[in-house]
Amino acid sequence: MLLLFNNTNAANIGDATGLRGSSTAGNLYISLHTADPGEAGDQTTSEANYTGYARVSVARSGAGFTVTNNQAVNAAAITFGACTAGTNTITHFGIGTASSGAGVLLYSGAVSPNISVASGSTPEIASGQLTISED
């Protein structure tokens, strides 16, 4: 989890130096979904489509995610574009590799409570509310 979410070396995998972080950490992209995109889905599966929506980039660092043991959570609020037209009921989030298009969906999970989006609203996932666990 540290390698993916914080770009921190993963020691003792393969050899003593382990898996190395990237020279440039880059970002992961958070998406909103109106249904569970499922394991076979990509970043566009059931993705929100209200006017003003776009995925949000989150840094692969401690500023973007807090990782403890086998759990990662968002370190800061994730605020999406304001809705200027249309409606959506957001039930799930996704974490992927692309800012737009199909991309690779790495993780997804439920949003609780659901987020109702209508004109004038600005969807947000509060700090610590986006949780990914690996057992």
LINLIN-V887573 format. One record per backbone hydrogen bond with DSSP energy under -0.5 kcal/mol. CO is the residue of the C=O (numbers start at 1). NH is the residue of the N-H. If there is no record, write none. Layout:
BEGIN
co=CO nh=NH
co=CO nh=NH
END
This chain:
BEGIN
co=1 nh=5
co=1 nh=6
co=2 nh=6
co=2 nh=8
co=3 nh=7
co=9 nh=11
co=10 nh=13
co=10 nh=19
co=12 nh=14
co=13 nh=15
co=15 nh=18
co=16 nh=12
co=19 nh=10
co=26 nh=60
co=28 nh=30
co=28 nh=58
co=29 nh=96
co=30 nh=56
co=31 nh=94
co=32 nh=48
co=33 nh=91
co=33 nh=92
co=38 nh=41
co=42 nh=45
co=44 nh=47
co=46 nh=34
co=46 nh=35
co=50 nh=53
co=51 nh=84
co=51 nh=85
co=56 nh=30
co=58 nh=28
co=59 nh=61
co=61 nh=64
co=61 nh=65
co=64 nh=75
co=64 nh=76
co=65 nh=67
co=66 nh=68
co=66 nh=73
co=68 nh=71
co=70 nh=134
co=71 nh=68
co=72 nh=132
co=73 nh=66
co=74 nh=128
co=77 nh=79
co=78 nh=80
co=78 nh=125
co=81 nh=123
co=83 nh=120
co=85 nh=51
co=88 nh=90
co=88 nh=117
co=89 nh=91
co=90 nh=115
co=91 nh=111
co=92 nh=33
co=93 nh=109
co=94 nh=31
co=95 nh=106
co=95 nh=107
co=96 nh=29
co=99 nh=55
co=102 nh=43
co=103 nh=43
co=103 nh=105
co=104 nh=97
co=104 nh=106
co=107 nh=95
co=109 nh=93
co=110 nh=112
co=114 nh=116
co=115 nh=90
co=115 nh=117
co=117 nh=88
co=118 nh=121
co=121 nh=83
co=123 nh=80
co=124 nh=126
co=125 nh=78
co=126 nh=129
co=129 nh=131
co=130 nh=74
co=132 nh=72
END
